[in-house]
Amino acid sequence: MIYVGGVPFDRSYTNVGTCDLTALMEHPALVSASLSFKAIPERKFSASEASSDGLTKGKHVYLFQREYATVDPAFVDLIGTDEATTCVGIVLRNRDNGMTSLAHMDSPKIVDIGLSQMLSKLVDHKLEAELERTDDSTGSESNSETDGHSFPLCAKIIDSLGHSPVKFHIQTLFVLGHNTRRDPEGNVLPIFTGLMGRDRSGENDWYCGVPLKAVLICSSLQEGFLCLDEGVETLTGKVTPARFDETTRCPDEMVRRIRVSASFEDPRWRGKLLDTYDTETDRFIIAPCSWNVRLVHMASVLQKLSDSDILHTHSTSPYAEAPDFVVNQRRYGLYTG
């Protein structure tokens, strides 16, 4: 069930032929929230800045595509993800104890089971739970550009939340057109490609005074990824647009990148998010995936491609990728091949 401004979302305001996602994006409260979020400066999260930044000295959990993790603020200061040009980053936070779950979704097919995986460690199903949702997206401007990409994923998430018995309070819906800009050549790009949040200071709470038990944050770009690069400060729930780099996308970066590719052909992970971090023991445990020779062949072919070919064959949004995208793809090919 979806709430906006502390009251149930009234579907009667939805025009005939208009989905709930479109109606929510036009909601005055959420439009105002998007404008406020857009004004926040983007932050780079790098280990090289740790000496001057108390936050980067703390422990963080970084998530790659299709991964999820639930963290305890007693152990983890920040949880985040980026490289989400066409994906969705979803954060659920239990306000009572600060437990926070984040997922980097890349397809409508993993939404239902993925949300169940996240909620399993956050919600006592014997009780009524209320979740606050903040959507931050790198979406494009028109349906013609989003068909088959971000729009279907965002719409699926909103639909699943709307039909859930859990109460989701949406505070920000910064997706699709709200998070879109164009470069001088007219290419559609996200305003932000990521975000981070923390939970230590008690300031800038995302809850806006609503007595909620959790928070969900999403973001998206034009391809079908509802995920902004994101980070969540686990004690306060503060969320800030952010970018991570090779020093903070850890541990086991290449193994986890390869695992994403392998998971698409592993039936054990069909429709599921990838387990990455064990909440109880506060350890990264990278769950395995099956491997096959075809993936080795694909890596070999990748090494022979030009930079332009890599962008256009391995990205759903080639003009929106970060400068290190091609470099990371070549590293992937060398490691795998």
C-alpha positions as CSV (number, residue, x, y, z in Angstrom):
1,M,0.0,0.0,0.0
2,I,1.3,3.4,-1.0
3,Y,1.1,6.6,1.1
4,V,2.1,10.1,0.2
5,G,2.2,12.9,2.8
6,G,1.0,10.4,5.4
7,V,-2.3,9.6,3.6
8,P,-3.1,6.7,1.3
9,F,-2.5,7.3,-2.4
10,D,-5.9,7.9,-3.9
11,R,-6.1,6.1,-7.2
12,S,-9.3,8.0,-8.1
13,Y,-7.0,10.9,-9.0
14,T,-5.4,8.7,-11.7
15,N,-6.7,9.6,-15.2
16,V,-8.0,6.7,-17.3
17,G,-5.1,5.1,-19.1
18,T,-2.6,6.5,-16.7
19,C,-0.6,4.2,-14.5
20,D,0.1,4.8,-10.8
21,L,3.7,5.7,-11.6
22,T,2.8,8.5,-13.9
23,A,0.2,9.8,-11.4
24,L,2.7,9.7,-8.5
25,M,5.3,11.6,-10.6
26,E,2.8,14.4,-11.0
27,H,1.8,14.5,-7.4
28,P,2.5,18.1,-6.1
29,A,4.2,16.8,-2.9
30,L,6.5,14.5,-4.8
31,V,7.3,17.1,-7.5
32,S,8.3,19.5,-4.7
33,A,10.5,16.8,-3.1
34,S,12.2,16.1,-6.5
35,L,13.1,19.8,-6.9
36,S,14.6,19.8,-3.4
37,F,16.6,16.7,-4.1
38,K,17.9,18.0,-7.4
39,A,19.4,21.0,-5.6
40,I,21.7,18.8,-3.4
41,P,25.3,18.7,-4.6
42,E,26.6,15.3,-5.8
43,R,29.4,13.9,-3.6
44,K,32.3,11.7,-4.6
45,F,32.9,8.8,-2.2
46,S,36.5,7.8,-2.4
47,A,39.1,6.2,0.0
48,S,41.6,8.9,-1.1
49,E,39.5,11.5,0.7
50,A,39.3,9.5,3.9
51,S,41.8,11.7,5.7
52,S,39.5,14.7,5.5
53,D,36.2,13.0,5.7
54,G,35.0,11.3,8.8
55,L,32.3,9.4,6.9
56,T,34.7,7.7,4.5
57,K,36.7,6.5,7.5
58,G,33.7,4.5,8.7
59,K,32.6,1.1,7.4
60,H,30.5,1.0,4.2
61,V,28.8,-1.7,2.2
62,Y,28.9,-1.2,-1.6
63,L,26.6,-3.1,-4.0
64,F,26.9,-3.9,-7.6
65,Q,24.2,-4.6,-10.1
66,R,21.6,-7.2,-9.0
67,E,23.1,-7.4,-5.5
68,Y,21.4,-6.6,-2.2
69,A,22.3,-6.4,1.4
70,T,20.7,-5.7,4.8
71,V,22.9,-3.9,7.3
72,D,22.8,-3.1,11.0
73,P,23.8,0.6,11.9
74,A,25.8,-0.8,14.9
75,F,28.3,-2.2,12.4
76,V,27.9,-0.2,9.1
77,D,27.9,3.5,8.6
78,L,26.9,3.7,5.0
79,I,25.4,1.5,2.3
80,G,25.4,2.5,-1.3
81,T,25.5,1.7,-5.0
82,D,26.1,3.4,-8.3
83,E,26.6,2.7,-12.1
84,A,22.8,2.7,-12.2
85,T,22.1,4.3,-15.5
86,T,19.3,2.0,-16.3
87,C,18.8,0.2,-13.0
88,V,17.0,0.8,-9.7
89,G,18.5,1.3,-6.3
90,I,16.0,0.5,-3.6
91,V,16.5,1.2,0.1
92,L,14.2,0.0,2.9
93,R,14.9,1.2,6.4
94,N,13.4,0.1,9.7
95,R,13.1,3.3,11.7
96,D,12.8,1.5,15.0
97,N,16.2,-0.1,14.9
98,G,17.9,1.5,11.9
99,M,18.2,-1.8,10.0
100,T,18.6,-0.9,6.3
101,S,18.3,-2.9,3.2
102,L,19.5,-1.8,-0.3
103,A,19.1,-3.5,-3.6
104,H,20.4,-2.7,-7.1
105,M,17.6,-4.0,-9.4
106,D,18.0,-4.3,-13.2
107,S,14.8,-6.0,-14.4
108,P,11.0,-6.1,-13.6
109,K,11.5,-9.9,-13.3
110,I,13.3,-9.6,-10.0
111,V,11.1,-7.0,-8.3
112,D,8.6,-9.3,-6.5
113,I,11.1,-11.8,-5.1
114,G,13.7,-9.1,-4.6
115,L,11.3,-7.1,-2.4
116,S,10.5,-10.2,-0.4
117,Q,14.3,-10.9,0.1
118,M,14.7,-7.3,1.4
119,L,11.7,-7.4,3.7
120,S,12.6,-10.8,5.1
121,K,15.2,-9.2,7.4
122,L,13.4,-6.0,8.1
123,V,9.7,-6.7,8.9
124,D,8.2,-8.7,11.6
125,H,5.3,-10.3,9.6
126,K,3.3,-10.6,12.8
127,L,3.1,-6.8,13.0
128,E,1.9,-4.2,10.6
129,A,4.9,-2.5,9.0
130,E,5.1,0.9,7.4
131,L,7.8,1.7,4.9
132,E,8.9,5.1,3.7
133,R,10.0,5.1,0.1
134,T,12.2,7.6,-1.7
135,D,12.6,7.1,-5.4
136,D,15.7,8.7,-7.0
137,S,16.0,8.0,-10.7
138,T,18.1,8.7,-13.8
139,G,15.1,8.4,-16.1
140,S,14.5,9.8,-19.5
141,E,11.9,12.3,-20.6
142,S,9.4,10.4,-22.8
143,N,7.8,7.0,-23.0
144,S,9.2,6.5,-26.5
145,E,12.7,6.6,-25.0
146,T,11.9,4.6,-21.9
147,D,9.9,1.7,-23.3
148,G,11.8,-1.5,-22.6
149,H,14.0,0.3,-20.2
150,S,13.5,2.4,-17.0
151,F,9.8,3.0,-17.3
152,P,8.7,-0.7,-17.1
153,L,11.0,-1.3,-14.1
154,C,9.7,1.8,-12.3
155,A,6.1,0.9,-13.1
156,K,6.6,-2.7,-11.8
157,I,8.1,-1.5,-8.5
158,I,5.2,1.0,-7.9
159,D,2.7,-1.7,-8.8
160,S,4.2,-4.2,-6.4
161,L,4.3,-1.6,-3.6
162,G,0.7,-0.6,-4.3
163,H,-0.5,-4.2,-4.0
164,S,1.6,-5.0,-0.9
165,P,0.0,-5.3,2.6
166,V,3.0,-3.3,3.8
167,K,2.6,0.5,4.0
168,F,5.1,2.4,1.9
169,H,5.4,6.1,2.5
170,I,6.9,7.7,-0.6
171,Q,8.8,10.9,0.2
172,T,10.7,11.4,-3.0
173,L,10.1,10.1,-6.5
174,F,13.1,11.3,-8.4
175,V,12.8,9.1,-11.4
176,L,12.5,9.3,-15.2
177,G,11.7,12.9,-16.3
178,H,12.5,14.4,-12.9
179,N,16.1,13.2,-13.2
180,T,16.7,13.9,-16.8
181,R,18.9,16.4,-18.7
182,R,20.3,16.6,-22.2
183,D,23.8,17.3,-23.4
184,P,24.6,19.7,-26.2
185,E,24.2,16.9,-28.8
186,G,20.7,16.2,-27.5
187,N,21.5,12.9,-25.8
188,V,19.3,12.0,-22.8
189,L,21.4,11.8,-19.5
190,P,20.6,11.5,-15.8
191,I,21.1,14.5,-13.6
192,F,22.5,12.2,-10.9
193,T,23.8,8.7,-11.4
194,G,24.0,7.8,-7.7
195,L,23.3,8.6,-4.1
196,M,24.5,7.8,-0.7
197,G,22.9,8.0,2.7
198,R,24.0,7.5,6.3
199,D,22.4,7.0,9.7
200,R,24.7,8.4,12.3
201,S,24.1,12.1,13.0
202,G,20.4,12.3,13.6
203,E,20.2,15.2,11.2
204,N,18.5,15.5,7.8
205,D,16.2,12.5,8.5
206,W,14.4,11.3,5.4
207,Y,11.3,10.6,7.4
208,C,9.9,14.1,7.4
209,G,8.2,13.6,10.8
210,V,6.2,10.6,9.7
211,P,6.4,7.8,12.3
212,L,7.6,5.1,9.9
213,K,9.4,1.9,10.4
214,A,11.4,1.7,7.2
215,V,12.5,3.6,4.2
216,L,12.7,2.6,0.5
217,I,14.7,4.6,-1.9
218,C,14.7,4.1,-5.6
219,S,16.4,5.8,-8.6
220,S,16.6,5.3,-12.3
221,L,17.9,6.1,-15.7
222,Q,16.4,5.8,-19.2
223,E,17.1,2.2,-19.8
224,G,15.2,0.4,-17.2
225,F,17.3,0.7,-14.1
226,L,15.5,2.5,-11.3
227,C,18.7,3.2,-9.5
228,L,20.7,6.3,-8.9
229,D,24.2,5.7,-7.6
230,E,23.3,5.8,-4.0
231,G,24.5,5.7,-0.5
232,V,22.5,5.6,2.7
233,E,23.9,6.7,6.1
234,T,22.5,4.0,8.3
235,L,21.9,5.9,11.5
236,T,20.2,9.0,10.2
237,G,18.9,7.8,6.9
238,K,20.4,10.9,5.2
239,V,20.6,10.5,1.5
240,T,22.9,12.4,-0.8
241,P,23.6,12.1,-4.6
242,A,27.0,10.4,-4.9
243,R,29.5,8.6,-7.0
244,F,31.8,5.8,-5.9
245,D,35.2,4.9,-7.5
246,E,37.5,1.8,-7.7
247,T,38.7,2.4,-4.1
248,T,35.2,2.2,-2.6
249,R,33.5,-0.4,-5.0
250,C,34.8,-3.2,-2.9
251,P,35.6,-5.9,-1.8
252,D,36.2,-8.4,-4.6
253,E,35.2,-6.0,-7.4
254,M,36.0,-8.2,-10.4
255,V,34.6,-11.4,-8.9
256,R,31.4,-9.7,-8.2
257,R,31.2,-8.1,-11.6
258,I,31.7,-11.4,-13.3
259,R,29.1,-13.0,-11.0
260,V,26.5,-10.6,-12.3
261,S,27.0,-11.9,-15.8
262,A,27.0,-15.5,-14.7
263,S,23.8,-15.1,-12.7
264,F,21.7,-14.5,-15.8
265,E,22.3,-18.0,-16.9
266,D,22.2,-19.7,-13.5
267,P,18.7,-21.1,-12.8
268,R,19.3,-20.9,-9.0
269,W,19.2,-17.1,-9.2
270,R,16.3,-16.7,-11.6
271,G,14.1,-13.8,-10.4
272,K,16.3,-13.3,-7.3
273,L,18.8,-10.7,-6.0
274,L,22.3,-11.9,-5.4
275,D,23.3,-12.5,-1.7
276,T,26.4,-10.5,-0.9
277,Y,26.6,-9.6,2.8
278,D,25.6,-11.6,5.9
279,T,23.8,-9.3,8.4
280,E,24.2,-11.4,11.5
281,T,28.0,-11.9,11.2
282,D,28.8,-8.6,9.5
283,R,30.8,-10.2,6.7
284,F,30.8,-10.2,3.0
285,I,29.8,-13.6,1.7
286,I,29.7,-13.7,-2.1
287,A,27.2,-16.4,-2.9
288,P,28.4,-18.5,-5.9
289,C,27.0,-18.7,-9.5
290,S,27.4,-21.3,-12.2
291,W,30.0,-20.6,-14.9
292,N,30.1,-21.7,-18.6
293,V,32.4,-21.6,-21.5
294,R,30.2,-19.2,-23.4
295,L,31.0,-16.5,-20.9
296,V,34.7,-17.0,-21.5
297,H,34.1,-16.6,-25.3
298,M,32.2,-13.4,-24.7
299,A,35.1,-12.0,-22.6
300,S,37.5,-12.9,-25.4
301,V,35.4,-11.1,-28.0
302,L,35.0,-8.1,-25.7
303,Q,38.8,-7.6,-25.6
304,K,38.9,-7.1,-29.4
305,L,36.2,-4.4,-29.5
306,S,36.9,-0.7,-29.8
307,D,35.9,1.6,-27.0
308,S,32.9,2.8,-29.0
309,D,31.8,-0.8,-29.7
310,I,32.0,-1.7,-26.1
311,L,29.8,1.3,-25.1
312,H,27.2,0.5,-27.7
313,T,27.1,-3.3,-27.2
314,H,27.5,-3.6,-23.4
315,S,25.5,-0.6,-22.2
316,T,21.8,0.2,-22.5
317,S,22.7,3.9,-22.1
318,P,26.1,4.5,-23.8
319,Y,26.0,8.3,-23.6
320,A,25.3,8.2,-19.9
321,E,28.0,5.9,-18.7
322,A,30.8,7.2,-16.4
323,P,34.3,7.7,-17.9
324,D,35.5,4.4,-16.3
325,F,32.9,2.2,-17.9
326,V,35.0,1.1,-20.8
327,V,38.0,0.6,-18.6
328,N,36.0,-1.6,-16.2
329,Q,34.6,-3.6,-19.1
330,R,38.2,-4.3,-20.4
331,R,39.3,-5.3,-16.9
332,Y,36.4,-7.7,-16.8
333,G,37.4,-9.2,-20.1
334,L,41.0,-9.7,-19.1
335,Y,40.1,-11.2,-15.8
336,T,37.6,-13.6,-17.3
337,G,39.5,-14.5,-20.4
